[in-house]
């Protein structure tokens, strides 16, 4: 779309103004073209410089390594606090996932599995192959929601519906 606009509108108008400047010997038309092109070039440079500030993060496999906790900011309250204190997981660099069922600090049960990614579009998506028996939260792979600087994972649990996990260290809550 931008190239078509440039070829069909910007170039013909610029050429027309330069022809008018040559015929009428008025510098104002040539100056108009010069200022317009300076404006276009400046806007293009600024757009390229600021693009990283507005583009969603492109995820690679290494971005997924780390510890994950329930993101209590989506639906704050008792249920989110309970989930926070009872579930968390870790993806290690040896491509393992350890899903923990906890009672606050105490790990009650650990579910283990293998971690890999699949590149479907520009970003990679996580895939888990859990050992059996498996926990209901991990029956499907998570959906990844990318943000400009970060991302979060949403698991669709048959019992709890959507569960939002974000990278972070587990800490005791009040």
N, C-alpha and C positions, 0 to 999 in steps of 0.2 A: 504493500500500500504506500509506504513512504517513497519508494523508488518511482512508482507511477506518478505520484504527486509531483515529485521533483522533475521528471521528464516532461509531463504534460502541462505543468503550471509554472514552476519556478524558472526553468530554462527559457521557455518562450517569452515570458514577461521580461526577464533580464535582457534577452536579445532585442526585444521590441524597444525597451527603454534605451538601449545602447544605439540602436538605429535612429531613434528620435533625437538622441543627443548629437549624433553625427550630422543629421539633416538640419537641425535647428541651431547648431553651434551653441547650445545652452548646456553648461556644465552640470546643472542641477540634476538632469536625468542620469548622467554617469555617476554622480555622487550618490544618488538614490540607490543605484545598483550596488555600488561599493558598500554603502552602509547596510543594505539589506543582506549582502553576502557576509559581511563581518558579523552581523547579528546571527545568521544561520550557523556560521562556524563556531561562534561563542556558545550558542545553545547546544550544539552537538558535543563540544568538548565538555561542557558542564554536565550533560546527560551521561557521558561515559565515566566521568569522575565520580558522580553520585550514584551510579547504578548499583554498586555493592550495598549501599545503604537501604535499598528498596527491593532487592532480589532475595527470594527465599533461599535458605541454606540448601546446598546440594550435598546429600549425605553419601558417605563412603562407609565401607564395612568398619573401619577403625573408629568412626564416630559413635558406633553403638556400644563399644566397650565401656563398662563402668557399672556403677550401682544405681538402682532405680527404686524410687519410693512412690507411694500414692501422692498425687498432686491434690492437696486438700483445697486448693483455691477454686476449683470448678464448682463443686457442690459442698461448701463448707457446712460443718455440723457434725452431729453424733456419728452418722454413718461413715462419713469420710474419715473421721478420727479413728473409728473402729477398724476400717480397712487399712489405714496407715499403720496402726499398731499390730496388724495381723498378717500383712502381706508385703513382701519386697523381693527383689531378685537382683542378680548380678550376672553380667555377661563378661566372661574373662577372655583374655587374649589368646588362650589356647582353644578358642571357639567352643567353649562350654557355657551352658546356662545353668544357674543354680537358683531355683525358685524356693523361697523360704516361707513357711507358715510359722508365724511367730506369736508370742505373747509378750508384747513390748520388746524388751531386749533379748528374751530367751527364744532361741530357734527350736520349735517343736518338731518340725519335719522339713526335710529338704528333698525337692524333686529335681532330678538332674536330666540334662539333655544336651543336644548338640546345636550349635548356632551356625547359621550360614546366611548369606544374603542373596537376593535375586535382583538383578538390574532390570526393572520393567520400563522405566522412563529415564529421566536424567539422574534421579536419585536411586540409591539401592534401598531395598526393602528387607526387613529381617524375616528369617524363616527359622522356626524351632522344630526340632525332632526330639520329642521328649520320650524318656524311658517310661514303660508302663509299670505300675499304675501311674496315671497322670492326674494332675489337679484340674478341676473344671475350668479354671481361669485360662489355662493353656490349651484348651481344645482346638482353638484356631489361632492363626498368626495374628499379631496385632496390626492395627491400622496406624500408619505414621502420619502425623500432622506436622508439617514443616512450618517454621516461623522464620523471620529474617535472620536471627542469630542462633536459634535453638530449634528443638523439636520435642514432641512428646508422643508416647505410644498409648493407644487405646485398645484394650482387650474387651471382647464381647463375651462376658461370662453368662452362662445359662441361668445362674442363680442371682447374680448381682447386676446384670446388664452391663453398661459401659463402665470400665474401670480405667482411670487416667493415671498413667505412670510417667514420671519425669526423672531425669538423672538427678541424683542428690544423695547425701549421707543421711542415714536415719538418725534422728535425735529424739529424745524424750519430749513429749508435748505436755503442756499443763492441763 
